[in-house]
Amino acid sequence: MQASRMVRLVRVVAAGVMLTLAVNRVQAGAGLSVEQILKNMEKVTKNAKSYQMKMTMNVKVTMSGGGAANAPGGGNMNMTTTMTVAMVKPNKIRVEAKSNQMPGASMTIVSNGKTLWTYNGMLNQYLEKPAPADLSKMNLPQGNGFINPNQDITKNLKSAKLVGSGKVGKIDTYIIAAVVALPQMGPMGGGQGLPFKFWVGKKDYMIYKFAADVKNTIPMPQPPSQGGGSSPPQTMTMHLVIQGDVSDVKLNTAIPDSVFAFKPPAGAQKVEQFQMPGTGGMPGGPGGPGRPSRR
């Protein structure tokens, strides 16, 4: 009888221990704060020895009211950029970006650790400079793109909130709502920042998707009426929609040196600064303004 009670007691205690462990595991997974997620996001690419990814991003701007109808294209824009990135620390990189906005518009940035090349496909011109000792000193031009979404989104974060979980393809993700200041997006991207959502992988803390949807109403100054009085006030509404999808993410995998080789395309001209046909040169490329060509 006593032995029987002992067996039952052991079973109850064992069940209690197992239940406690299960609850702790659930709480550990569900209790991750947004601050912890953001710290992990920053660390993962900062500490990585190599990084690769592909990204497709669509930026759509629609303008209405005010003088929007008189602007080129009615003030509207719909641009899709595709980008591939490969980095090996401290200073090897290859970035290839193409846009549907203009035929032939492309940008390639390559560093083999000794030399840094920047190629402008629309001009078929390239710059050649000594590579900096560290990727962080490359001053990479980003335009409307993100060379490293984890760093580019989190470094100018104004606020963030964990709003749920979801899947991007087969990848389990955290969904974070945030306000991010992105000066490269122009007036709408700086200042108060843009309201973003981004989807972060639960296993690797890499961003796999990001999106923004915002409207701004801008007062438009009006000239005096013919009678000398003030003209009725007008406003212009700008609607910005951003959708980014990141794929083929790889961390700490071997990348062959051939990836960081640069061969100028046929007919490409080596210049000291990018030059539009029939105009003077214009600054461009990582590392700041170029110098006038000596010819």
N, C-alpha and C positions, 0 to 999 in steps of 0.2 A: 504493500500500500504506500509505504513511504517512498519506495523507489519510483512508483508510478507518479506520485506528486512531483518528485524531482525532475522526471522526464518532461512533464507538462510545464514546469517552471522554466526549464532550459529552453523549451520551444517558444514560450511566450517572450523570454528575454531575447532569443535569437531573432524572432519576428520583429520585436521592437527595434533592435539594432539595425536590421535590414531596412525597416521603414524609415528610420532616422537618416541612414546613409542615402536612401533614395530621395528623401525630401531635400537634404543638403545638396545633392547633385542638381536637382531641379532649380533650387534657389541660386546656386552658383552660376548656372547657365542663364537664368532669367534676370538675375540681379545686376548684370553688368551695366554700369552707368554710362551715359553719353560721354562724360569726361574720359572714362577709361577707354572707350571705343576710339575716341579722337586721338588719345595718346598712342594707342596701338597703331592707328593709321599713320601717324607721323613717323613712328619708329620703323615701321616695316620697310619703307623705301629708303629712309635715312641710313639704316643699318645694312641694307642689302648691298652686296658686292656687285651684282648685276641686275638689270631690270629690262624686261621687254613687254610690249603691249601693242595692240591695234585699237584705233578709236575712229568712230564715225560720229560727227557732230553736225546737227542742223540748227542754224540760227535764222529765225524768221522775224522780220520787222514789218509791221503794218501801221501806216500813218493815216489819220483822217482829220478833217477839219482844218482850220487855219489856212496856211499856204501849202498844205501837203500836196494838193492836186497839181501845183506848179513845179514841184520838185521832180528830179529825174526818176522815172519809173513810178510816179505818183508817191514817192517817198517810201516805197515798199522794197523789201529785199528778202530773198529766200536763198540762203547759201548753205551748201553741204560741204563739209571738209572731211577728208579721210586722212588719217595719219598713222604711220608706223614709227615706233621708237625702240631703239636698242641702246643701252648704256652699260659701260663697265667702268667702275671707279679705278683710278681717280679722274681720268680725263678722256675716255673714249666714248664717242657718241655717234649715232646715226639717226637722223630724223628726216622723214620724207612726208611732205604734206601736199595734197592736191585739193583744188576747189572747183566746184561746178560753175562758179560765178562767171569765170572768163576762160575761154578755150586756151589751153596751154599754161594756165596759171598753176605754178607749182613752186615749192621751195624744198631744197635739200641742204641739210647741215651735217657735215661729217668731220670728225676728229679721230685721227689714229694715235693720238697721244703726243705727236710731235707737230703736226700741221692741222690747221682748222680751215675747212673749205665751206663756203656758203654759195649755193647755186640758185639763181633766179631763173626759172624755166620760161617765164613770159618774155624776159629780155635775152635769154640764152647767154647770160654772163655769170661769172663766178669770181669770188674773192678768195684770196689765199693768204693766211696769216699764221704766225706761230700759235700753237695751241696753248692755252693757259694750263697751269699746273693742276687746277682743280675745276671740276664741272660747275661748282657753285659760282665761279668767277667768269663763266662764259657769257653772261648777259644775253641769254638766248631770246630772240624775238618770238613772241607767242601769238601776236595778232589776236584772233578770236578763238584760239585753240588752247589745249592744256597738254603740255609735254609730259607732265607728271600730275595727273588729276588729284592724287592724294595730297601732294604738297600744295598745288596751286589753289585748291579749294579751302584747305584747312588753315593756311598761313594768314589769310585775311578774314578769318571767321569773326563775325560780330556776335552771333548767338547760335545755339544749336539745341535741338530737342529730339529725343528718341521717340518716334511715333508709331513704331510697329516693326513687323517682320514680313518678309516676302521672298519670292524666288525670282532670280534673273536666269532664265533657262533652267539648268539643274542646280544652280548655286543658291544656297540659303543665305539670305542677307538681312542685315539690320536696315531699317529705313529711318533716315534722319532728316528732319526739317531744319533748315538753317538760313541765316542771312549772311551773305558773303559779299565783300567789297572786291570787285574785279576791275581795276582801272583800265585794263586792256579792252574792256567792253564799252568804253566811252562814258559820257555823262550818266547814262542809266546804270552803269556798272559800279561807279564809284559812289562817293557821298554816303547815302543811306544804305547802299548795298542792294543786292538782289535776293529775293526769297527763293532758295533752292531746296530741292529734295535730292538726296543721294542714297544709293543702295550700296552697302558695304558688306563684303563677304565675311561670314561668321568664322570661317576657318583661317583666312589669310589677311583679313582686314584691308583688302584692296577694294577700291571703288569700281563697280561694274556698270553703273548707270547713274546719270544725273540729269536733272530737269529744272527749268525755271519758267515761270509764266507770270508776267507782270505788265500792268498798264500804268502809264503816267499821263497826266493831263498838264499841258504846258501853256501858260498864258502867252499870247502873241501880241507884241506891240503893234499898234495901228497908227497910221499917219492921221493928222487932223482932217476933218471933213472939209468940203469946199466952202462951207459957211464959216469955217474957223473954229467950230465946236469940236468936241472930242468924238471920235468914231466909236460905235458900239464895240465893246470888248469881244475878242475872239480867242478861242483856245484850239490847240492841236492835241490830239490823243495819239500816243505811241504805244503800240502793243508789241512786246518782245517775248518770243517763245524760244527756249533753248532745249534741245534734246540730245543727250550724249550717250553712246553705248560703247563700252570698253570690252575687249575680248582678247583671247590668246595671251593672257597675263602669265609671265614667267619670272620668278625670282631666283637668283643665285644659281642659274644654269650656265653652262659653258657657252660662250659666244665666240665663234672663230674670228681671227683677225681680218679675214677677207671681208667681213661685214663692214669694217671701218676703213676700207679702201675707197678712194674716189678716182673715177675716171671721167674727165670732162666729156659731155655729150658732143656729138659731131657738130663742128662749127662754133662751139662755145668760145666766148672771148673772155680772157682773163683781164680783169680791170681792178683798179684800186678803190673804186666806188661805183655802185650801180648807176648806169646812165640811160635815161630814156632817149630814144632816137630824136635828134634835133634839139636836145636840151643840154644843160650842164649836168654835172653829176649830182647824185643825191646820196646822203649818208645811208649806210645799210650794213647789215650783217652783225653777228655777235661781236661784242667788244667795243661797239661805239662807232662814230662816224669814220668813214674812210677818208683817205687823202686824195687830192686831185691826181689824176694820172699824169705821169711824165712821159710825154711822147715827143 
